[in-house]
Amino acid sequence: MSKHRISNNLRKLRFHHNEMTQQQLADKVGVTRQTIAAIEKGKYSPSLELAFRMAQIFNVPLEEVFSYDNGRVGER
């Protein structure tokens, strides 16, 4: 069984948005700083609603914040 993984660009996006802190992002989307840290480290996958809120904060498409790797080469 292959491992599925959601990766993210949150740290990079925060840096490019006036070096936003994890706490500032957490406050904007309504979660704790620990939740943001866990998402950034790949230890927690956000709800779809939270993922969309994050994309809106950075004014980018969802695919620029999160990506999904199903572990299969050449398949979508």
C-alpha positions in Angstrom: 0.0 0.0 0.0 1.5 3.4 -1.0 1.6 6.3 1.4 -0.4 9.3 0.4 0.9 12.7 1.4 -0.3 16.2 1.4 2.5 18.7 1.2 2.3 22.5 1.6 4.0 25.8 0.9 2.8 27.6 4.0 6.1 28.6 5.3 7.2 30.0 1.9 3.9 31.8 1.5 4.1 33.3 5.0 7.6 34.5 4.3 6.6 36.2 1.1 3.6 37.9 2.8 5.5 40.3 5.0 7.1 37.4 7.0 3.8 36.6 8.5 4.2 34.5 11.7 2.4 31.3 12.4 0.4 33.1 15.1 -0.7 35.8 12.6 -1.8 33.2 10.1 -3.6 31.2 12.9 -5.4 34.3 14.0 -6.6 35.1 10.4 -8.0 31.6 9.8 -9.3 30.9 13.3 -7.0 28.1 14.6 -4.1 27.8 17.1 -0.5 28.4 16.2 0.1 24.8 17.1 -2.3 23.7 14.4 -0.4 25.9 11.8 2.9 24.4 13.0 1.5 20.8 12.7 0.2 21.5 9.2 3.5 23.0 8.0 5.4 19.9 9.3 3.0 17.6 7.6 1.8 16.1 10.8 -1.8 17.2 10.3 -4.0 17.7 7.2 -6.3 20.6 7.4 -10.0 20.4 6.6 -11.0 21.5 3.2 -12.6 24.6 4.6 -9.4 25.6 6.4 -7.3 24.9 3.3 -9.5 27.2 1.3 -9.4 29.9 4.0 -5.6 29.7 3.9 -5.5 30.1 0.1 -7.8 33.1 0.3 -5.5 34.7 2.9 -2.6 34.5 0.5 -4.8 35.3 -2.5 -3.6 32.2 -4.4 -5.2 29.1 -5.8 -5.5 26.1 -3.4 -3.0 24.2 -5.5 -0.3 26.8 -4.7 -0.8 26.2 -1.0 -1.3 22.4 -0.9 -0.4 19.5 -3.2 -1.2 15.8 -3.0 1.2 13.0 -3.8 -0.5 9.6 -4.2 2.9 7.8 -4.5 2.3 6.7 -8.0 4.6 7.8 -10.8 2.9 8.9 -14.0 -0.7 8.7 -12.8 -3.1 11.5 -11.8 
